[in-house]
């Protein structure tokens, strides 16, 4: 099943949850009102959406995380590279870099990353 991306407002709300989970749903309503000026109904609608997308679990008035921010960003990045560059990391890096040059430090860091993830 293909991962469903979050909209900007869903991501902002998910970040609020990631920073505070586990959290009581009424405390989350209070934070959402302060941070995003949302009403209770909007917060509960978003809880349902994030639950359907497999990001959070809302059970017994407690909101907990099912997918960490790191895991979401990993999947989001992989999907973007797959959809936009046919899964080619070199094509993505070439596009990302454009005409910029890497510093020696950046080049060494990339070389270390490649070595760490290279298949044997």
Beta strands, then each sheet from edge to edge (+ up, - down):
strand 1: 23-24
strand 2: 56-59
strand 3: 62-65
sheet 1: 1+ 3- 2+
end
